[in-house]
Amino acid sequence: MALTEDMADEIAQLALADEKRSGDETIIAQVAEILGASSQTLQKAFLTSDRVRRAERRARELLATRAKG
């Protein structure tokens, strides 16, 4: 369902931004716990979005490093 994925991705972006700003690496787990208490579907989509965004960031960092030579 696109609505669930869109909501999960938006929450993931907010959580990742908070993690970067605050340095609190537990925020993802905290948000996942809150979501899972009410909607395991939204929790799963959130965790997937988090993993995808982290993977994308690592890939972009690698490619940027390689481009610098």
C-alpha positions as CSV (number, residue, x, y, z in Angstrom):
1,M,0.0,0.0,0.0
2,A,1.5,3.3,-1.1
3,L,0.1,5.2,1.8
4,T,1.8,3.0,4.4
5,E,5.1,3.2,2.5
6,D,4.9,7.0,2.1
7,M,4.1,7.5,5.8
8,A,6.9,5.1,6.8
9,D,9.4,6.8,4.6
10,E,8.5,10.2,5.9
11,I,8.9,9.0,9.5
12,A,12.2,7.3,8.6
13,Q,13.5,10.5,7.1
14,L,12.6,12.4,10.3
15,A,14.1,9.8,12.5
16,L,17.4,9.7,10.5
17,A,17.6,13.5,10.6
18,D,17.0,13.4,14.4
19,E,19.7,10.7,14.8
20,K,22.2,12.8,12.8
21,R,21.3,16.0,14.7
22,S,21.3,14.5,18.2
23,G,23.7,11.6,17.9
24,D,21.1,9.3,19.5
25,E,21.5,6.0,17.7
26,T,18.5,4.5,19.6
27,I,15.9,6.7,17.9
28,I,15.2,4.2,15.2
29,A,14.6,1.4,17.7
30,Q,12.4,3.7,19.8
31,V,10.2,4.8,16.8
32,A,10.0,1.2,15.6
33,E,8.8,0.1,19.0
34,I,6.1,2.8,19.1
35,L,4.9,1.9,15.5
36,G,5.0,-1.8,16.2
37,A,2.7,-1.4,19.2
38,S,-0.1,-0.2,16.9
39,S,0.8,-1.3,13.4
40,Q,3.3,-4.0,12.6
41,T,2.7,-3.2,8.9
42,L,3.9,0.4,9.4
43,Q,6.8,-0.8,11.6
44,K,8.0,-3.1,8.9
45,A,7.7,-0.4,6.2
46,F,9.6,2.0,8.5
47,L,12.4,-0.4,9.2
48,T,12.7,-1.2,5.4
49,S,12.8,2.5,4.6
50,D,15.5,3.1,7.2
51,R,17.7,0.2,5.8
52,V,17.2,1.4,2.2
53,R,18.1,5.0,3.0
54,R,21.2,3.9,5.0
55,A,22.3,1.7,2.1
56,E,21.8,4.5,-0.4
57,R,23.9,6.8,1.7
58,R,26.7,4.3,2.0
59,A,26.7,3.7,-1.7
60,R,26.7,7.4,-2.5
61,E,29.6,8.0,-0.1
62,L,31.6,5.2,-1.7
63,L,31.0,6.5,-5.2
64,A,31.8,10.1,-4.1
65,T,35.1,8.9,-2.6
66,R,36.0,7.0,-5.8
67,A,35.1,10.0,-8.0
68,K,37.7,12.1,-6.1
69,G,40.3,9.6,-7.2
